[in-house]
Structure formats: C-alpha cells, structure tokens
Amino acid sequence: MSTIPAYVAHSATDALTLGTIERREVGANDVRIDIQWSGICHSDIHTVRGDWGPQPYPLTVGHEIAGVVVEVGSDVTRHKVGDRVGVGCMVNSCGTCTNCEAGDEQYCLNGMVGTYGATDRDGTVTQGGYATEIVVVENFVLRIPEAIPFEKAAPLLCAGITTYSPLKHWGAGEGKKVAVVGLGGLGHMAVKFAHTMGADVTVISRTLSKKEDGLRLGANHYEATNDPEMFSRLAGSFDLIINTVSAPFDVDAFLGLLAVNGALVNVGAPAEPLSLRAGNLIGGRRSFAGSMIGGIAETQEMLDYCAEHGISPEVEVVSADNINEAWERVLASDVRYRFVIDTSTLTK
C-alpha cells in the first residue's frame, strides 16, 4: 500500500480537510494514474452529506478523473506509461453477468464498484479522485483523445456520459424534439450533445436567467417554469425530456409536455420519493424512465464523439484549498458549469 495526499470527509457535516488515503500496489492488471484534474459533481456532495444513505467515513470522493499513466501491471495491454486517461463513476464489476457481458457494467447484476465509498473486489473501500493518484484495473480506464482540452476532460466521465447515454438510447437526432430540464453541469452537456445530434433542443429552467448561455450552447428555445402559461402552451410537444435536476419535481406536469410515445428520463437523482398518476402515462403511451451513466465501451465512444465534434464542458478550475467553497457554490447554483480541481495544488 502507498499513502498519498487527498481531501477527506470525516463526517456528513464537517468540511473536507487535507489528509491522506491509501492506494493498493499495482497488480498485474492495474494502472496507476497521476491525477491531474478532478471534477466536482453534485453527487460528491450528496454522498458525503448522507443524502443517499450512510457512508464509510473517512471518505475521499470524486469520480471525474483525468490524469497520466505512470505505471502499468505486467499483464496490461490497453494503456502505457504517458497515456492521457480518465476514470469515471465505476472502477470494477463482476465482468461475467449478462449486463457486464453486454457492455452495461454500470448495471452489473452483482453490483458495480463505485469509484468511492464502495467495496472493491479485494475487500477494500474505494477512495475517489480528490487525490494525487489512483490505481484502477485497466478495463475501467478510458483513453482521453488529444483533441479534448485536458483541463476540461474530467467532467465528461460523469456529466458527459450521464447525458450522452440516454440521448443515444432514446434516439435523439434529426426530426426529434428534445427538452433538457436544468442548465447545470449535466444540463449544459445534454444541450451540446442533443444539438450536435441534430435534435431541436429546448432548455426548461426555473427562470430565463441563463437563456443567453443556453442559446449559445446550442439550444433552439429556452423556457421557464415560472411562466404560468408554459405547461399548457407546450403540452404534447416533446419526443424526449432529459431531467437533470436532483430535486423533487411535478412528474405529472412534465409528462404532459410529452408527445405520444414520448419519454421523460431522469438522470438527476432526488433523495425524496416521486409520485405520478398512471393515467398520464397511459393516455399518451408515454414512458417515465431513468438512466445511470454508461458502460465502458459507450463512455469511450462518448469521448471519441466529443473529440470529433469539438465538445467539451464549460469549466472553472479551482485549487484544492477552495474545494469547500466550491461545494457551497454548487449548492447555490453558482457555477457555469463545472468545477475542476487542479490536483497539483494538493501538495502545495
């Protein structure tokens, strides 16, 4: 085991502090990565603060990781020292169940191993990317194309794949009307993807405060839920709605915006239960669904798509000593649109 610097949460209420975590030695199929950039995801905050259940403190979070390979195991064939690589929301799975064999490791029937706060196959608790290094089995390490600016790559490993996957699965493209609910870290990526896929894109936000940004990022239209006419005016309009907001919402109201055969897909994960009237599904052969990141092959496909189409997130780089402040700004929706930690500042 090796000891490395990291920002650590010791409870659900205390601020993160600079400390250390342990990483395993590099095994035959492992890759050791010098982390250079680590994105801040709202999920990090939900996890540490116990919104999704108790956590194994002390805990280092962060599942948007970009760095450089510094060591490979004897049996590694996919990566070599010096490669630009990334690690997303998972670092292992059983590899043998039906879903893993289909390339849907995120839905592993035996439980995929999350990048932090999970029990890995060797029995250790995983620790995330607010750190200087990580050791990951090679099959869960992604190649970052040179065309993607390195400081902007990390958020693609969560915000990117979380929105790319459902847009692809539900057929966003030419002739389709897609609405994106929320213009935050996930929402702004959904807009970029849906636009380049050829869809007619509408952003639905609480207010029009980000309208200029939304249109600049590729939206054709921008609507606000504080407009009392919006839900009636846009009734039956959309083939697909991607809801990126991790907060309770009126499911029935948004189902009413769907055309026949339309789908409302949640990628935001509110802690509270949601309810709906079955008639709002039955009446238009509508669907209410969820989607969680993507498999490894699809994540690599997404990275290559971003390189080909010049897509990258809008980021604000912060130093490690500003992580707690950045978290407060995330909670206040005061970021456009993703914080990325310069992990070189962890040792300064």
Secondary structure by P-SEA (a helix, b strand, c coil): cbbbbbbccccccccccccccccccccccbbbbcccbbbbcaaaaaaaacccccccccbbbbcbbbbbbccccccccccccccccccccccccccccccccccccccccccccccccccccccbbbbcccccccccccccbbbbcccccccccccccccccaaaaaaaaacccccbbbbbccccaaaaaaaaaaaaaccbbbbbcccccaaaaaaaacccbbbbcccccccccccccccbbbbcccccccaaaaaaaccccbbbbbcbbbcbbbbbbaaaaaaccbbbbccccccaaaaaaaaaaaaaaccccbbbbbcccaaaaaaaaaaacccccbbbbccccccc
